[in-house]
């Protein structure tokens, strides 16, 4: 099935089924995002953020929230 075929089928859904599909899609999107974030953290790809925060703290550039 192609994306175009899926789009036609989705457009034909009753509103309640469309809402269920939308929620399912949102949930899967967040799950994929979470998995990718975990992979990136484990690989050290976000370590630069810790370095930036440590540098800002050392320079007293942070403020309490």
HTML snippet that shows the backbone in 3Dmol.js (N, CA, C, O; Angstrom):
<script src="https://3Dmol.org/build/3Dmol-min.js"></script>
<div id="view" style="width:600px;height:400px;position:relative"></div>
<script>
const pdb = `
ATOM      1  N   UNK A   1       0.855  -1.176   0.000  1.00  0.00           N
ATOM      2  CA  UNK A   1       0.000   0.000   0.000  1.00  0.00           C
ATOM      3  C   UNK A   1       0.902   1.241   0.000  1.00  0.00           C
ATOM      4  O   UNK A   1       1.896   1.291   0.725  1.00  0.00           O
ATOM      5  N   UNK A   2       0.556   2.221  -0.802  1.00  0.00           N
ATOM      6  CA  UNK A   2       1.348   3.443  -0.891  1.00  0.00           C
ATOM      7  C   UNK A   2       0.839   4.486   0.116  1.00  0.00           C
ATOM      8  O   UNK A   2      -0.255   4.359   0.665  1.00  0.00           O
ATOM      9  N   UNK A   3       1.639   5.489   0.335  1.00  0.00           N
ATOM     10  CA  UNK A   3       1.229   6.580   1.214  1.00  0.00           C
ATOM     11  C   UNK A   3      -0.032   7.244   0.666  1.00  0.00           C
ATOM     12  O   UNK A   3      -0.933   7.603   1.423  1.00  0.00           O
ATOM     13  N   UNK A   4      -0.087   7.401  -0.633  1.00  0.00           N
ATOM     14  CA  UNK A   4      -1.252   8.027  -1.246  1.00  0.00           C
ATOM     15  C   UNK A   4      -2.512   7.204  -0.985  1.00  0.00           C
ATOM     16  O   UNK A   4      -3.573   7.769  -0.717  1.00  0.00           O
ATOM     17  N   UNK A   5      -2.409   5.883  -1.060  1.00  0.00           N
ATOM     18  CA  UNK A   5      -3.544   5.012  -0.775  1.00  0.00           C
ATOM     19  C   UNK A   5      -3.958   5.132   0.692  1.00  0.00           C
ATOM     20  O   UNK A   5      -5.146   5.173   1.012  1.00  0.00           O
ATOM     21  N   UNK A   6      -2.974   5.187   1.566  1.00  0.00           N
ATOM     22  CA  UNK A   6      -3.272   5.365   2.987  1.00  0.00           C
ATOM     23  C   UNK A   6      -3.992   6.683   3.233  1.00  0.00           C
ATOM     24  O   UNK A   6      -4.939   6.747   4.017  1.00  0.00           O
ATOM     25  N   UNK A   7      -3.540   7.728   2.560  1.00  0.00           N
ATOM     26  CA  UNK A   7      -4.178   9.033   2.730  1.00  0.00           C
ATOM     27  C   UNK A   7      -5.644   8.991   2.314  1.00  0.00           C
ATOM     28  O   UNK A   7      -6.496   9.572   2.986  1.00  0.00           O
ATOM     29  N   UNK A   8      -5.941   8.315   1.223  1.00  0.00           N
ATOM     30  CA  UNK A   8      -7.323   8.193   0.762  1.00  0.00           C
ATOM     31  C   UNK A   8      -8.144   7.442   1.801  1.00  0.00           C
ATOM     32  O   UNK A   8      -9.260   7.844   2.130  1.00  0.00           O
ATOM     33  N   UNK A   9      -7.588   6.355   2.314  1.00  0.00           N
ATOM     34  CA  UNK A   9      -8.296   5.559   3.319  1.00  0.00           C
ATOM     35  C   UNK A   9      -8.516   6.364   4.602  1.00  0.00           C
ATOM     36  O   UNK A   9      -9.587   6.296   5.205  1.00  0.00           O
ATOM     37  N   UNK A  10      -7.515   7.112   5.008  1.00  0.00           N
ATOM     38  CA  UNK A  10      -7.637   7.923   6.220  1.00  0.00           C
ATOM     39  C   UNK A  10      -8.705   9.000   6.037  1.00  0.00           C
ATOM     40  O   UNK A  10      -9.503   9.247   6.941  1.00  0.00           O
ATOM     41  N   UNK A  11      -8.718   9.636   4.874  1.00  0.00           N
ATOM     42  CA  UNK A  11      -9.729  10.659   4.604  1.00  0.00           C
ATOM     43  C   UNK A  11     -11.149  10.096   4.675  1.00  0.00           C
ATOM     44  O   UNK A  11     -12.095  10.826   4.971  1.00  0.00           O
ATOM     45  N   UNK A  12     -11.293   8.816   4.407  1.00  0.00           N
ATOM     46  CA  UNK A  12     -12.623   8.196   4.392  1.00  0.00           C
ATOM     47  C   UNK A  12     -13.075   7.719   5.771  1.00  0.00           C
ATOM     48  O   UNK A  12     -14.213   7.273   5.923  1.00  0.00           O
ATOM     49  N   UNK A  13     -12.217   7.803   6.760  1.00  0.00           N
ATOM     50  CA  UNK A  13     -12.569   7.314   8.097  1.00  0.00           C
ATOM     51  C   UNK A  13     -13.650   8.173   8.751  1.00  0.00           C
ATOM     52  O   UNK A  13     -13.691   9.388   8.558  1.00  0.00           O
ATOM     53  N   UNK A  14     -14.520   7.530   9.523  1.00  0.00           N
ATOM     54  CA  UNK A  14     -15.441   8.307  10.358  1.00  0.00           C
ATOM     55  C   UNK A  14     -14.636   9.093  11.401  1.00  0.00           C
ATOM     56  O   UNK A  14     -13.517   8.714  11.747  1.00  0.00           O
ATOM     57  N   UNK A  15     -15.204  10.161  11.883  1.00  0.00           N
ATOM     58  CA  UNK A  15     -14.484  11.046  12.804  1.00  0.00           C
ATOM     59  C   UNK A  15     -13.932  10.308  14.020  1.00  0.00           C
ATOM     60  O   UNK A  15     -12.799  10.560  14.431  1.00  0.00           O
ATOM     61  N   UNK A  16     -14.713   9.404  14.596  1.00  0.00           N
ATOM     62  CA  UNK A  16     -14.244   8.698  15.797  1.00  0.00           C
ATOM     63  C   UNK A  16     -13.031   7.819  15.490  1.00  0.00           C
ATOM     64  O   UNK A  16     -12.096   7.758  16.288  1.00  0.00           O
ATOM     65  N   UNK A  17     -13.039   7.142  14.348  1.00  0.00           N
ATOM     66  CA  UNK A  17     -11.885   6.319  13.962  1.00  0.00           C
ATOM     67  C   UNK A  17     -10.681   7.195  13.628  1.00  0.00           C
ATOM     68  O   UNK A  17      -9.544   6.843  13.941  1.00  0.00           O
ATOM     69  N   UNK A  18     -10.934   8.329  12.995  1.00  0.00           N
ATOM     70  CA  UNK A  18      -9.843   9.255  12.693  1.00  0.00           C
ATOM     71  C   UNK A  18      -9.194   9.744  13.985  1.00  0.00           C
ATOM     72  O   UNK A  18      -7.970   9.841  14.067  1.00  0.00           O
ATOM     73  N   UNK A  19     -10.001  10.049  14.984  1.00  0.00           N
ATOM     74  CA  UNK A  19      -9.465  10.511  16.272  1.00  0.00           C
ATOM     75  C   UNK A  19      -8.622   9.422  16.923  1.00  0.00           C
ATOM     76  O   UNK A  19      -7.557   9.707  17.472  1.00  0.00           O
ATOM     77  N   UNK A  20      -9.087   8.180  16.867  1.00  0.00           N
ATOM     78  CA  UNK A  20      -8.312   7.065  17.422  1.00  0.00           C
ATOM     79  C   UNK A  20      -6.998   6.900  16.684  1.00  0.00           C
ATOM     80  O   UNK A  20      -5.960   6.681  17.308  1.00  0.00           O
ATOM     81  N   UNK A  21      -7.032   7.002  15.360  1.00  0.00           N
ATOM     82  CA  UNK A  21      -5.818   6.876  14.551  1.00  0.00           C
ATOM     83  C   UNK A  21      -4.849   8.013  14.857  1.00  0.00           C
ATOM     84  O   UNK A  21      -3.642   7.799  14.971  1.00  0.00           O
ATOM     85  N   UNK A  22      -5.387   9.215  14.989  1.00  0.00           N
ATOM     86  CA  UNK A  22      -4.547  10.375  15.294  1.00  0.00           C
ATOM     87  C   UNK A  22      -3.833  10.169  16.623  1.00  0.00           C
ATOM     88  O   UNK A  22      -2.635  10.434  16.725  1.00  0.00           O
ATOM     89  N   UNK A  23      -4.545   9.701  17.637  1.00  0.00           N
ATOM     90  CA  UNK A  23      -3.926   9.466  18.940  1.00  0.00           C
ATOM     91  C   UNK A  23      -2.884   8.355  18.855  1.00  0.00           C
ATOM     92  O   UNK A  23      -1.816   8.449  19.460  1.00  0.00           O
ATOM     93  N   UNK A  24      -3.199   7.312  18.107  1.00  0.00           N
ATOM     94  CA  UNK A  24      -2.240   6.218  17.916  1.00  0.00           C
ATOM     95  C   UNK A  24      -0.964   6.742  17.273  1.00  0.00           C
ATOM     96  O   UNK A  24       0.139   6.382  17.686  1.00  0.00           O
ATOM     97  N   UNK A  25      -1.117   7.592  16.262  1.00  0.00           N
ATOM     98  CA  UNK A  25       0.032   8.142  15.557  1.00  0.00           C
ATOM     99  C   UNK A  25       0.855   9.042  16.477  1.00  0.00           C
ATOM    100  O   UNK A  25       2.085   8.979  16.465  1.00  0.00           O
ATOM    101  N   UNK A  26       0.200   9.862  17.258  1.00  0.00           N
ATOM    102  CA  UNK A  26       0.891  10.743  18.202  1.00  0.00           C
ATOM    103  C   UNK A  26       1.690   9.911  19.205  1.00  0.00           C
ATOM    104  O   UNK A  26       2.848  10.212  19.493  1.00  0.00           O
ATOM    105  N   UNK A  27       1.059   8.864  19.732  1.00  0.00           N
ATOM    106  CA  UNK A  27       1.743   7.995  20.693  1.00  0.00           C
ATOM    107  C   UNK A  27       2.971   7.345  20.082  1.00  0.00           C
ATOM    108  O   UNK A  27       4.026   7.300  20.716  1.00  0.00           O
ATOM    109  N   UNK A  28       2.853   6.840  18.862  1.00  0.00           N
ATOM    110  CA  UNK A  28       3.995   6.197  18.197  1.00  0.00           C
ATOM    111  C   UNK A  28       5.093   7.208  17.919  1.00  0.00           C
ATOM    112  O   UNK A  28       6.277   6.891  18.042  1.00  0.00           O
ATOM    113  N   UNK A  29       4.717   8.403  17.550  1.00  0.00           N
ATOM    114  CA  UNK A  29       5.707   9.446  17.269  1.00  0.00           C
ATOM    115  C   UNK A  29       6.523   9.753  18.522  1.00  0.00           C
ATOM    116  O   UNK A  29       7.749   9.844  18.462  1.00  0.00           O
ATOM    117  N   UNK A  30       5.836   9.913  19.665  1.00  0.00           N
ATOM    118  CA  UNK A  30       6.550  10.178  20.917  1.00  0.00           C
ATOM    119  C   UNK A  30       7.427   8.997  21.316  1.00  0.00           C
ATOM    120  O   UNK A  30       8.533   9.202  21.816  1.00  0.00           O
ATOM    121  N   UNK A  31       6.961   7.767  21.108  1.00  0.00           N
ATOM    122  CA  UNK A  31       7.767   6.584  21.434  1.00  0.00           C
ATOM    123  C   UNK A  31       9.046   6.556  20.612  1.00  0.00           C
ATOM    124  O   UNK A  31      10.120   6.261  21.137  1.00  0.00           O
ATOM    125  N   UNK A  32       8.935   6.859  19.332  1.00  0.00           N
ATOM    126  CA  UNK A  32      10.129   6.900  18.473  1.00  0.00           C
ATOM    127  C   UNK A  32      11.073   8.015  18.912  1.00  0.00           C
ATOM    128  O   UNK A  32      12.291   7.835  18.936  1.00  0.00           O
ATOM    129  N   UNK A  33      10.505   9.159  19.256  1.00  0.00           N
ATOM    130  CA  UNK A  33      11.324  10.285  19.705  1.00  0.00           C
ATOM    131  C   UNK A  33      12.069   9.899  20.984  1.00  0.00           C
ATOM    132  O   UNK A  33      13.262  10.169  21.118  1.00  0.00           O
ATOM    133  N   UNK A  34      11.364   9.270  21.917  1.00  0.00           N
ATOM    134  CA  UNK A  34      11.992   8.835  23.172  1.00  0.00           C
ATOM    135  C   UNK A  34      13.123   7.850  22.914  1.00  0.00           C
ATOM    136  O   UNK A  34      14.200   7.968  23.497  1.00  0.00           O
ATOM    137  N   UNK A  35      12.877   6.871  22.032  1.00  0.00           N
ATOM    138  CA  UNK A  35      13.922   5.886  21.724  1.00  0.00           C
ATOM    139  C   UNK A  35      15.139   6.567  21.112  1.00  0.00           C
ATOM    140  O   UNK A  35      16.275   6.260  21.474  1.00  0.00           O
ATOM    141  N   UNK A  36      14.901   7.493  20.184  1.00  0.00           N
ATOM    142  CA  UNK A  36      16.025   8.174  19.546  1.00  0.00           C
ATOM    143  C   UNK A  36      16.786   9.028  20.557  1.00  0.00           C
ATOM    144  O   UNK A  36      18.014   9.092  20.509  1.00  0.00           O
ATOM    145  N   UNK A  37      16.079   9.678  21.461  1.00  0.00           N
ATOM    146  CA  UNK A  37      16.732  10.477  22.494  1.00  0.00           C
ATOM    147  C   UNK A  37      17.606   9.593  23.370  1.00  0.00           C
ATOM    148  O   UNK A  37      18.739   9.956  23.683  1.00  0.00           O
ATOM    149  N   UNK A  38      17.086   8.428  23.771  1.00  0.00           N
ATOM    150  CA  UNK A  38      17.876   7.503  24.587  1.00  0.00           C
ATOM    151  C   UNK A  38      19.134   7.056  23.853  1.00  0.00           C
ATOM    152  O   UNK A  38      20.204   6.967  24.456  1.00  0.00           O
ATOM    153  N   UNK A  39      19.018   6.778  22.573  1.00  0.00           N
ATOM    154  CA  UNK A  39      20.174   6.369  21.764  1.00  0.00           C
ATOM    155  C   UNK A  39      21.193   7.504  21.700  1.00  0.00           C
ATOM    156  O   UNK A  39      22.392   7.277  21.866  1.00  0.00           O
ATOM    157  N   UNK A  40      20.714   8.725  21.459  1.00  0.00           N
ATOM    158  CA  UNK A  40      21.614   9.875  21.358  1.00  0.00           C
ATOM    159  C   UNK A  40      22.308  10.161  22.684  1.00  0.00           C
ATOM    160  O   UNK A  40      23.496  10.483  22.701  1.00  0.00           O
ATOM    161  N   UNK A  41      21.587  10.049  23.789  1.00  0.00           N
ATOM    162  CA  UNK A  41      22.186  10.271  25.108  1.00  0.00           C
ATOM    163  C   UNK A  41      23.256   9.223  25.373  1.00  0.00           C
ATOM    164  O   UNK A  41      24.354   9.556  25.820  1.00  0.00           O
ATOM    165  N   UNK A  42      22.947   7.955  25.102  1.00  0.00           N
ATOM    166  CA  UNK A  42      23.903   6.874  25.331  1.00  0.00           C
ATOM    167  C   UNK A  42      25.153   7.039  24.475  1.00  0.00           C
ATOM    168  O   UNK A  42      26.247   6.655  24.888  1.00  0.00           O
ATOM    169  N   UNK A  43      24.992   7.606  23.291  1.00  0.00           N
ATOM    170  CA  UNK A  43      26.122   7.809  22.381  1.00  0.00           C
ATOM    171  C   UNK A  43      26.892   9.085  22.697  1.00  0.00           C
ATOM    172  O   UNK A  43      27.907   9.369  22.061  1.00  0.00           O
ATOM    173  N   UNK A  44      26.420   9.855  23.671  1.00  0.00           N
ATOM    174  CA  UNK A  44      27.115  11.081  24.042  1.00  0.00           C
ATOM    175  C   UNK A  44      26.841  12.257  23.132  1.00  0.00           C
ATOM    176  O   UNK A  44      27.528  13.275  23.214  1.00  0.00           O
ATOM    177  N   UNK A  45      25.845  12.132  22.263  1.00  0.00           N
ATOM    178  CA  UNK A  45      25.572  13.207  21.313  1.00  0.00           C
ATOM    179  C   UNK A  45      25.031  14.473  21.970  1.00  0.00           C
ATOM    180  O   UNK A  45      25.040  15.539  21.355  1.00  0.00           O
ATOM    181  N   UNK A  46      24.561  14.368  23.208  1.00  0.00           N
ATOM    182  CA  UNK A  46      24.007  15.536  23.890  1.00  0.00           C
ATOM    183  C   UNK A  46      24.908  16.035  25.020  1.00  0.00           C
ATOM    184  O   UNK A  46      24.529  16.917  25.791  1.00  0.00           O
ATOM    185  N   UNK A  47      26.093  15.461  25.102  1.00  0.00           N
ATOM    186  CA  UNK A  47      27.024  15.868  26.153  1.00  0.00           C
ATOM    187  C   UNK A  47      27.367  17.349  26.076  1.00  0.00           C
ATOM    188  O   UNK A  47      27.663  17.976  27.094  1.00  0.00           O
ATOM    189  N   UNK A  48      27.328  17.904  24.881  1.00  0.00           N
ATOM    190  CA  UNK A  48      27.632  19.321  24.729  1.00  0.00           C
ATOM    191  C   UNK A  48      26.675  20.183  25.546  1.00  0.00           C
ATOM    192  O   UNK A  48      27.046  21.271  25.986  1.00  0.00           O
ATOM    193  N   UNK A  49      25.452  19.709  25.751  1.00  0.00           N
ATOM    194  CA  UNK A  49      24.499  20.469  26.563  1.00  0.00           C
ATOM    195  C   UNK A  49      24.935  20.510  28.024  1.00  0.00           C
ATOM    196  O   UNK A  49      24.813  21.541  28.684  1.00  0.00           O
ATOM    197  N   UNK A  50      25.439  19.398  28.520  1.00  0.00           N
ATOM    198  CA  UNK A  50      25.970  19.372  29.887  1.00  0.00           C
ATOM    199  C   UNK A  50      27.172  20.297  30.009  1.00  0.00           C
ATOM    200  O   UNK A  50      27.318  21.016  30.998  1.00  0.00           O
ATOM    201  N   UNK A  51      28.034  20.271  28.994  1.00  0.00           N
ATOM    202  CA  UNK A  51      29.208  21.142  28.994  1.00  0.00           C
ATOM    203  C   UNK A  51      28.798  22.617  29.001  1.00  0.00           C
ATOM    204  O   UNK A  51      29.380  23.424  29.724  1.00  0.00           O
ATOM    205  N   UNK A  52      27.795  22.961  28.193  1.00  0.00           N
ATOM    206  CA  UNK A  52      27.317  24.340  28.161  1.00  0.00           C
ATOM    207  C   UNK A  52      26.728  24.757  29.502  1.00  0.00           C
ATOM    208  O   UNK A  52      26.967  25.870  29.969  1.00  0.00           O
ATOM    209  N   UNK A  53      25.965  23.874  30.115  1.00  0.00           N
ATOM    210  CA  UNK A  53      25.359  24.182  31.413  1.00  0.00           C
ATOM    211  C   UNK A  53      26.427  24.334  32.485  1.00  0.00           C
ATOM    212  O   UNK A  53      26.347  25.240  33.314  1.00  0.00           O
ATOM    213  N   UNK A  54      27.427  23.459  32.479  1.00  0.00           N
ATOM    214  CA  UNK A  54      28.509  23.544  33.464  1.00  0.00           C
ATOM    215  C   UNK A  54      29.291  24.840  33.280  1.00  0.00           C
ATOM    216  O   UNK A  54      29.665  25.488  34.258  1.00  0.00           O
ATOM    217  N   UNK A  55      29.532  25.211  32.045  1.00  0.00           N
ATOM    218  CA  UNK A  55      30.243  26.453  31.758  1.00  0.00           C
ATOM    219  C   UNK A  55      29.432  27.666  32.218  1.00  0.00           C
ATOM    220  O   UNK A  55      29.980  28.588  32.823  1.00  0.00           O
ATOM    221  N   UNK A  56      28.139  27.664  31.933  1.00  0.00           N
ATOM    222  CA  UNK A  56      27.275  28.773  32.350  1.00  0.00           C
ATOM    223  C   UNK A  56      27.220  28.860  33.873  1.00  0.00           C
ATOM    224  O   UNK A  56      27.202  29.958  34.430  1.00  0.00           O
ATOM    225  N   UNK A  57      27.195  27.715  34.548  1.00  0.00           N
ATOM    226  CA  UNK A  57      27.165  27.709  36.013  1.00  0.00           C
ATOM    227  C   UNK A  57      28.470  28.264  36.571  1.00  0.00           C
ATOM    228  O   UNK A  57      28.461  29.058  37.512  1.00  0.00           O
ATOM    229  N   UNK A  58      29.586  27.847  35.991  1.00  0.00           N
ATOM    230  CA  UNK A  58      30.896  28.322  36.448  1.00  0.00           C
ATOM    231  C   UNK A  58      31.027  29.838  36.277  1.00  0.00           C
ATOM    232  O   UNK A  58      31.740  30.494  37.035  1.00  0.00           O
ATOM    233  N   UNK A  59      30.341  30.380  35.286  1.00  0.00           N
ATOM    234  CA  UNK A  59      30.395  31.817  35.022  1.00  0.00           C
ATOM    235  C   UNK A  59      29.261  32.571  35.728  1.00  0.00           C
ATOM    236  O   UNK A  59      29.062  33.764  35.500  1.00  0.00           O
ATOM    237  N   UNK A  60      28.533  31.871  36.574  1.00  0.00           N
ATOM    238  CA  UNK A  60      27.405  32.441  37.297  1.00  0.00           C
ATOM    239  C   UNK A  60      26.369  33.061  36.362  1.00  0.00           C
ATOM    240  O   UNK A  60      25.794  34.107  36.664  1.00  0.00           O
ATOM    241  N   UNK A  61      26.138  32.414  35.235  1.00  0.00           N
ATOM    242  CA  UNK A  61      25.164  32.915  34.262  1.00  0.00           C
ATOM    243  C   UNK A  61      23.792  32.291  34.425  1.00  0.00           C
ATOM    244  O   UNK A  61      22.853  32.674  33.727  1.00  0.00           O
ATOM    245  N   UNK A  62      23.661  31.332  35.339  1.00  0.00           N
ATOM    246  CA  UNK A  62      22.383  30.674  35.561  1.00  0.00           C
ATOM    247  C   UNK A  62      21.605  31.394  36.650  1.00  0.00           C
ATOM    248  O   UNK A  62      22.185  32.017  37.540  1.00  0.00           O
ATOM    249  N   UNK A  63      20.309  31.300  36.568  1.00  0.00           N
ATOM    250  CA  UNK A  63      19.483  31.885  37.607  1.00  0.00           C
ATOM    251  C   UNK A  63      18.452  30.862  38.054  1.00  0.00           C
ATOM    252  O   UNK A  63      18.111  29.949  37.303  1.00  0.00           O
ATOM    253  N   UNK A  64      17.971  31.010  39.242  1.00  0.00           N
ATOM    254  CA  UNK A  64      16.957  30.104  39.791  1.00  0.00           C
ATOM    255  C   UNK A  64      15.640  30.301  39.052  1.00  0.00           C
ATOM    256  O   UNK A  64      15.286  31.411  38.656  1.00  0.00           O
ATOM    257  N   UNK A  65      14.941  29.219  38.883  1.00  0.00           N
ATOM    258  CA  UNK A  65      13.627  29.299  38.242  1.00  0.00           C
ATOM    259  C   UNK A  65      12.551  29.493  39.272  1.00  0.00           C
ATOM    260  O   UNK A  65      11.373  29.584  38.925  1.00  0.00           O
TER     261      UNK A  65
END
`;
const viewer = $3Dmol.createViewer("view");
viewer.addModel(pdb, "pdb");
viewer.setStyle({}, {cartoon: {color: "spectrum"}});
viewer.zoomTo();
viewer.render();
</script>
